[in-house]
């Protein structure tokens, strides 16, 4: 099943887009916040893997900003903020095509061997 995300790396940011079907709703016709969190987590850790840096999510936080309707295109982005030894601080955002930000996230990704 899955979201079949395709990633694009440009100017230090990772981009993707997806349509979240109704089966992932929480409230009627609204995407469950945990699904948005999962997508943002995928974006943040894939930012590093796709550049050849092995990392896993050690901790992440999601802020839900607005309801995200099901069956609408969601634009996803992730970017590196700062490095502290083996920890990579990362940010991410999910927004609708009209610019409405539906969720933001930050993560501490840990470099692995």
C-alpha positions in Angstrom: 0.0 0.0 0.0 2.1 3.0 1.2 2.2 6.6 0.0 4.6 5.8 -2.9 6.5 9.1 -2.2 9.0 10.3 -4.7 11.7 12.6 -3.4 13.4 15.6 -5.0 16.4 17.3 -3.4 16.9 20.9 -4.4 18.9 23.8 -2.8 19.5 21.9 0.5 15.8 20.9 0.9 14.0 17.6 0.3 10.6 17.8 -1.4 7.8 15.4 -2.0 4.0 15.4 -2.4 1.2 12.9 -1.8 -2.5 12.6 -1.6 -3.7 11.1 1.7 -6.8 8.9 1.2 -9.9 8.8 3.4 -8.8 5.5 5.1 -6.2 7.7 7.0 -8.8 10.1 8.4 -9.1 10.8 12.1 -12.2 13.0 12.2 -14.5 12.9 9.2 -12.7 14.0 6.1 -9.6 15.2 8.1 -6.3 13.4 7.9 -5.2 11.8 11.3 -2.5 13.9 12.8 -0.3 10.8 13.4 -0.3 10.2 9.7 1.0 13.7 9.1 3.7 13.1 11.7 4.7 9.9 10.1 5.1 11.6 6.7 7.1 14.4 8.1 9.3 11.9 10.0 10.0 10.1 6.6 10.9 13.4 5.0 13.4 14.4 7.8 15.2 11.1 7.9 15.2 10.6 4.1 16.8 14.0 3.8 20.0 12.4 5.0 19.7 8.9 3.5 19.2 10.3 0.0 22.4 12.3 0.4 24.3 9.2 1.5 24.4 10.0 5.2 23.0 7.2 7.4 20.8 8.5 10.1 17.8 7.5 12.2 15.2 9.5 14.0 16.0 9.8 17.7 13.3 12.2 18.6 10.7 14.3 16.8 8.0 16.7 17.6 5.0 17.6 15.4 2.8 20.7 15.6 -0.6 20.4 13.9 -1.5 23.9 12.6 -4.7 23.4 10.6 -7.0 20.5 9.5 -5.7 18.6 6.5 -8.5 17.4 4.3 -8.3 13.9 2.9 -7.9 13.3 -0.8 -6.1 16.6 -1.4 -2.5 17.0 -2.5 -0.1 17.7 0.4 3.3 19.3 -0.3 6.1 18.1 2.0 9.5 19.6 2.6 12.4 19.0 5.0 15.7 20.8 5.6 18.8 20.6 7.8 19.0 23.1 10.6 22.2 22.3 12.5 24.7 19.6 13.4 25.8 18.8 16.9 28.4 16.0 17.0 26.4 12.9 15.8 23.0 14.7 16.0 21.4 16.3 13.0 18.7 18.9 13.8 16.0 19.0 11.1 12.8 20.8 10.2 9.9 19.9 8.1 6.5 21.2 6.9 3.3 19.9 5.3 1.1 22.3 3.4 -1.7 22.4 1.0 -1.4 23.7 -2.5 -3.0 27.0 -1.5 -0.1 27.6 1.0 -2.0 26.6 4.2 0.5 25.0 6.6 -1.2 22.0 8.1 1.8 20.7 10.2 5.4 21.5 11.1 7.9 19.2 12.7 11.4 19.2 14.1 13.7 16.2 14.7 16.9 15.1 16.2 18.3 12.5 13.8 21.3 10.5 15.0 24.1 9.5 12.6 24.7 5.7 12.5 27.6 3.6 11.1 
